[in-house]
Amino acid sequence: MLQSQLQRHAQPRKSITVTLARRQHEVREAQRLRFKVFAEEMGARLPGREYGVDCDRFDPHCEHLIARDTDTNEVVGTYRILSGAHACRIGGFYSDEEFDLTRLDHLRGDMVEIGRSCVHPDYRNGATIALLWSGLARYMETHRYRYLIGCASISMADGGRSAAGIYHRLRATNLCPVEHRVFPRCELPLDAYDCSPGAALPPLIKGYVRAGAYICGAPAWDPDFNTADLLMMLPMARIEQRYASHFLRAARQDR
């Protein structure tokens, strides 16, 4: 079972377990958390609003990683995981809706897409994120996938200044090789923005970059979430050693 009980990383009196959801009610708990974060907190327009859940056509084909507070039994963090094989059966990854991924077509069989990442406000700390990444590392290692991709979002609440600033910053330091470049279907007019050069990297993007990930090109605009989305790509062979040893050591503890 994919499970990491890493209490030493958790905040005092918070004991968190990370597992893959095995029952539908566990998936529904993750979807309720996603709704609270994306719709109620961020104001995203989601189709399941009347039911209080975030659910789309990709969910039935995904694995759902959940972080649970074992003291309260509450799901406090989640990622969903879509393998290349399952994406092929349903016509593509979620990312295909935002980007032209033609240059990645030859990698799809070795690729996993992660998305719908969210953490309960009371648990937004390095410990919870480390636990979730340990679960992802275990999944990747178990199934021998070589590439991790995902859309990482930047708020457009400031009109796009932060998104433009972050993109230009990462383009200079973390742009993928040209053969892995993707192209947004709804591209932001980056030249029209007054960039915010000091914009802080969102925690998810910071985690990707620290692990050794690339951005695969310019951001796409997601109107439902009102975010600028960067496609991030992390070749497992590129993970910096200090992060690889940390995540994989944590992920192997349940063996």
VENLIN-V902781 format. One line per field, one symbol per residue. psi: psi as a letter, one per 20 degrees, with the letter a starting at -180 (. if undefined). Layout:
psi = ???
//
This chain:
psi = qoponmhhirqpjooppprppiqhhhghgghgggggggghgikqoqhkhiikqopaihgijqqoppppoihijppiqqqqporhghhhhjjrrhhhhhqokgijhiihhjqppqalpqpqhijnrhgghhgghgggggggggikqipprqppqpqjhjiiggggggghghhhhkprqhijprpqhnqqmhiiqoqnhjpqpqhghgggghijqqqjaqqqpohhilqpppoqpophiipqhhhghgghgghihj.
//
